């Protein structure tokens, strides 16, 4: 037996419905116009030296401050098995890894302070404890891949070469040997235990297009921060230059 509620017939006030529809359309149109006007105003603002409008850069900085407060070095990126790693790893950019590179001349330069630079060979790095990381590498272009890397934890590297004072600074900068690509990363992210000075991919030496002989793997960041072919490492309390930040991208680029 149906209840009185189920038997009740509903009627629609056609005039009220039309009025509500018109009101909704007007509100939508006004919001769309306001959004378009705001975007046009923002787009036409003069850009700063890092090629981005001041309002957008202020938004990036606010996001960085927020995410930095909640960042924890103990929170690791999800790990995968070797079987889940792709065999053909995509290359996310080739700036700084030109074919004119002469590997026999490569040596890692670590600037402790002005006038005090360590010169470290690949064999020196390989002599340290090897760590492997298998994670989902994410690119700002919108793709991701589960990839397998091997190398030395950046934190272990700092301990080996007595760089405690440098690790207490705010940022670490890296530059390719040709000087064409450069990144800056915050030290807390660099000291995350999955961050590697990496010399292997899929159990073999890095290919040239992946940064041979040594690259950075930093799973808590997008791919633009994983500098390939490290030539120089230095430390600073001020933000180092960053190639993609100067093109208008987010400096922090955290995941």
Secondary structure, DSSP 8 states (H G I E B T S, - for coil): ---HHHH------HHHHHHHHHHHHHHHHHHHHHHHHHHHHHHTS-B-TTSSBHHHHHHHHHHHHHHHHH--TT-------GGGS-SS------TT--TT--GGG--EEEEEETTEEEEE-HHHHHTS--EEEEEEEE-TTS-EEEEEEEEEEHHHHHHHTT-HHHHTSSEEEEEETTSS-EEEEEHHHHTSTT-EEEEEETTEE--GGGTTT-EEE-TTB-GGGS-SSEEEEEEESS----TTGGGT--SS-B-
